[in-house]
Structure formats: structure tokens, C-alpha cells
Amino acid sequence: MQVIRSVNEMQATSIGLRAEGKLIGFVPTMGYLHDGHLSLVEVAKAKADVSVVSIFVNPTQFGVGEDLERYPRDLERDLKLCEDCSVDIVFVPSTEEMYPAGHSTQVEETAVATDLCGVSRPTHFRGVITICVKLFNLCRPDFVVFGQKDAQQAVVIRRMAEDLNFPVEIVVAPTVRDEDGLAMSTRNACLDPRQREDALLLSRSLFAGKSLVDDKGIRNVDRIKSEVTGILTAGRCVRLNYVEVVNRENMETEAEIEPGRSMIVVAAWIDEVRLIDNVML
Ligand code: PAF
């Protein structure tokens, strides 16, 4: 496994690989890898000749007062996990490599990114898109694999890739859950046992909403939102951010549920830890 720390070396390597006709599968991450990330790596490996994983806690996607300093990090463990998964290249740039003095360009998507998470985190997607544009230019992937848990991120990135003509396929892989249903997320590591109990209400409420649609045939959006909200807000540590039913293709809110197209999305703070989750209908 090759560990690359410099942007120039990463770009030269990926250009070289492409010149040899190799397909590059890329998984961008902020590290502290869990089985959800590793499932994305498996998808990338299955689709490509060379797998690249980036590990970079991107400061520009954290708002003022968010958890940049508290965000879990363990590079040694991450590298071992990548090695065990037979990743070919791990790209681990420093903040100075990615954002050298004088860096002043940001890339913004102005439709999908403004709603849902974009309301309470107004600068978040600008940071995500900017780093993804840079990573795509450095890693030159044919495929980039994102997780379904971050559904809005995947739609925003697909929009950006199409708008900016990146010759890349955005692949979205299913959410990986713990046995009790909690969607895997690096931020789960910040939860104590009491908070984790309440965090479980995200998936429980989503699956209760899904069951009303799938098993009881309910199509009324307000009925589903009220079911999900009721279950989720029963938690003592829970502060609801949003519950919405959206079109999975463009994240626009649905007037009526359309199975196969609609998705319930939720975001909530469990005390100071903000979690998101979603379920397809
Ligand atoms: O999903 C993430 O971990 C991050 O938003 C990403 C895509 C690696 C960009 O920093």
C-alpha cells in the first residue's frame, strides 16, 4: 500500500495510472474509519483496477462552533484498516498541502445544497464541494463512492460533477448499520451510552415511518413526518433539526409519497453530536 502525502505526487501518480489505462476507484473520507467506510472501499475495489482512499479532516466544511477540534482522528489505525482491506493508495495530505497560504477559491452549488442540512450548516456543502473538486483533480477517479447515509451530500456532489463536467461516475453505496440499527458514522464515537440510546431513535423512527408506508399503504407526508417526529423527540437528549420526505433524486420535498422515489430524511442533535440518517420508501 502506497501512502501519499503530497498533492503533486498524488496528481502525478493518478495521471500516470490513467495513462496506463487503469480505472481508479476513489473513496474520500475524513478518517476514523468504520465498517461503513470499508464497505465503500469494497465497492471501489470491485469497480476499479486501483483503489484510492483519502483521509483528510476538511476544516472548510465545519462551521464556526462545530466539532472540528473534537472530530475523532486515529491515522495509525486508519492506515492499518486500509492495509487490511488491500487498498492500493492512501492519500493523507496535511491542511497546508490542501489549503496553502493564499488559497481563496471556493466552489458552491446553489440549489440542492441550500435546504435540509444546508439550513443549519450554511457553509458546509461549500466546504464539501470545494474539497471534492480538489480531490477529484488530484486523484482523477473514474468512480467515486459515497455512502447513502449522507444522501444530500451524494446528490450535491453528483450535481457538481455534472455541472463542472467531471468525467466521473458517482456511486452511492447502502448505509451500513450496527446490529441495533444505528447508522454507522464517525460521530457515533462521540456518544456516551445514554446518548447512544437516544441516537437509536433516528433509525427506529425512520423504520416506523417506512412501515406505515410499506405495510399500511399510507401516502400522506404529514402523517409520516408526525410519526417519525413523535418517536424521535421522545429522547431526552434529542434536539430535532429536521424530518422531511424528499425525492431521492433531487432532495426536493414531496407533496405526496411515491414509493420507489421518496425517502424520509432526518437530522438531530444528540446533545452536542449532530447525526443524520434516512430510509428509502
Ligand atoms: O463524507 C465525508 O466524510 C466528507 O464530507 C468528505 C466527502 C470526505 C469530504 O470531506
Residues whose N, C-alpha, C, O or C-beta is under 5 A from the ligand:
A	BS01	PAF	P28 T29 M30 F56 N58 V128 I131
